[in-house]
């Protein structure tokens, strides 16, 4: 399965703005199959652990605050070459730099409130999806 799975989260700002369903529909339109999905809210400790790779960066505190500000929709996605395909599909981290028609261009408001998270490697996709989904929650 490695190479065919990626992980995403619809971020709190996009959920609060009522865009979760539209984003999930756009993901499906892009040929991604949803293999697991849930709505949940990250605690400060969970967000700090999930984003630990960024713990020394100056934006870490505001990232954690943003990601704990409301519910998220977490999803495990399947498609050939999923990580690269999804990262191209969602667009650049900064919505202002994202290509027209990408999820971040359409629904993102800022670098931090860029609508969705997307795994950056096959290894991280597996780690991140395991953070949210047990084997029993994957279909």
N, C-alpha and C positions, 0 to 999 in steps of 0.2 A: 504493500500500500504506500510505502514511502515514495514521495514524488507526486502522488495523486491526491494528497490531502493538504488542506490549509485550514487555518483558524482565523476567525474574524469576531469582532465585537462591534455592535452598533453602540456608539458611545452615548453617555448620558445626555448631552446637549441635543443630539439628533433624536433620541427617544422623547425627551421633553418637548421638542418641537413637533412631535407627531409624525416623524419620518421613518420610523422603524419598518412599518409594513411596506412602504414604497421602496426602501432600500433592499429589503428581503426580496421583493418582486424583481427588482433590477438585477440582483445577484442571480436569481433563477433564470432570468432572461439571458444572462451572460453564459448560460450553460453549466453553471455550478449546481451540483446536487447537494441538498442539505442532508447531512448524515446524522446530525444531532443538533439540538437547539434548546435554549432555555433563556428565560428572563430572570435576572437576579440583580442584586445590588452588592457591590464590593464594599467590604469594610476597609478601613484605613490599612490594617495589617495585610489583608489580601491584596490590595492594590500595590502596597510597598513590595510585597513578595513577587507579584506578577511582573512588576517593572523594575526589579532589583538591578538589572543590567544598566539602568540609567541612574542609579542611586548617587553617583558622584557628579552628575550633571546639574547645572544651575536651575534647570526647569523641573527637577524631580518633585519638589514640594508642590508646585502648582499642578503638575501632572496628576499626582495622587489626589489632590483636592478636586480636580476636575472629574476624575474617574470615580470618585465616591459621592459625587453630588446628586446622583439619582440612579435609577435602574439602567442596566445594560442588557442587550440581547447578545448572547454568546452563541456561536454556531461553528460547527465543523463542516467543512465543505469538501466536495470531491470533484475533481476534473483532472484531465491529463495535464501534467506539469502545473499543478494547482498553485503553488506559491508564486511563481513568476506570472502566470496568467492572471491571478487575482490582484497582485500588486500593480500590474499594468492596467487592469480594469478599474481599480479604485482611484488611480491618479496620484500625483505628487503629494507629499505630506502637507505642503502648504497649498490650500485650495486655490489661492491666487495663481499658482504656477501649474496647477493641474490642467490636463487637456480637457477640452470641451467634451461634454457627455459623460465624463467619469463621475463616479459617485461622490468623490470629494469636491469636484467642481460644482456639482448640482446641490449637494446638501451640506458641505463644509462651511464653517463660518470663520475659522482661523486655524493656525497650525495646531493648537491644542484641541480645539473643537472642530476637528476635521472629519467628523461623522463616523468614521470606521477605523478600526485597527485591522491590520493584516500582517500575518506572520512574515518574517523576512528570510526564512530558510526552512528547508524540509525538517531539520532537527528541531528548530523552534516551534514549528507547526505541531509536531508530535508532543513536545513538552507543554505547550500552551493549551492544546486541546485536552491533554491529560489533567491539567489543572482544573478544568471545568467539567469534564465528562468521564464517567467510569465506562468500562467496557459494556456494561448493561444498558447504557444510555445511547449507544451508537447503533445506527441502523444501516 
